[in-house]
Amino acid sequence: VRVTSINCGLGTMAAITSVGDLYVWGKNRSGCLGLGTDDDQFFPFKVSIAAQVKKVSLGVDHSAVICKAWA
């Protein structure tokens, strides 16, 4: 498994792996990292998503993920 994509927002980062897993870290203002908490995440942490992540978009006030359902 390897990282295929890295995206950055304002204080947040995300990485997608070759198997479609999503890892996020950074400032977790208002829970924008999707980890179920408001605590900042200082190292990459896998987000629990029941699908294969294809794309992620991070910005000043948004986090969005495009996923494909497992076949």
C-alpha positions in Angstrom: 0.0 0.0 0.0 1.3 3.4 -0.9 0.2 7.0 -0.8 -1.2 8.1 -4.2 -2.6 11.6 -3.4 -1.9 14.3 -0.8 -4.2 17.3 -0.4 -3.8 20.4 1.8 -6.3 22.9 3.2 -5.8 25.7 5.6 -4.1 23.8 8.5 -5.4 20.4 7.4 -3.8 17.7 5.3 -5.2 14.4 3.8 -3.6 11.5 2.0 -5.3 8.8 -0.1 -3.7 5.3 -0.4 -3.6 3.0 -3.3 -6.4 0.9 -1.7 -8.7 3.9 -1.1 -8.1 4.6 2.5 -8.1 8.2 3.8 -5.7 9.5 6.3 -6.1 13.1 7.8 -4.2 15.3 10.2 -3.9 18.9 11.3 -6.2 21.5 12.9 -9.6 19.9 13.6 -11.7 23.0 13.9 -15.3 22.1 14.3 -14.5 18.5 13.6 -13.6 19.2 10.0 -11.3 16.1 9.8 -14.2 13.7 10.2 -12.7 11.8 13.2 -15.7 12.2 15.5 -13.9 14.7 17.8 -12.8 18.3 17.8 -9.2 17.5 19.0 -6.4 18.5 16.7 -4.7 15.5 15.0 -0.8 15.8 15.0 -0.1 12.7 12.8 -1.9 10.9 10.0 -4.9 9.0 11.2 -7.2 6.7 9.2 -10.7 7.9 8.8 -13.3 5.2 9.1 -15.3 5.2 5.8 -17.2 2.2 4.4 -16.2 2.9 0.8 -13.1 3.5 -1.4 -12.0 7.1 -1.3 -11.3 8.5 -4.8 -10.8 12.2 -4.2 -10.7 14.7 -1.3 -11.0 18.5 -1.2 -9.9 20.6 1.8 -10.3 24.3 2.1 -10.7 27.1 4.6 -14.2 26.0 5.6 -14.9 22.7 4.0 -13.8 19.0 3.8 -15.3 16.9 1.1 -14.7 13.3 -0.1 -15.8 11.5 -3.2 -16.1 7.7 -2.6 -16.9 4.6 -4.6 -19.0 1.9 -2.9 -17.2 -1.4 -2.4 -18.2 -3.9 -5.0 
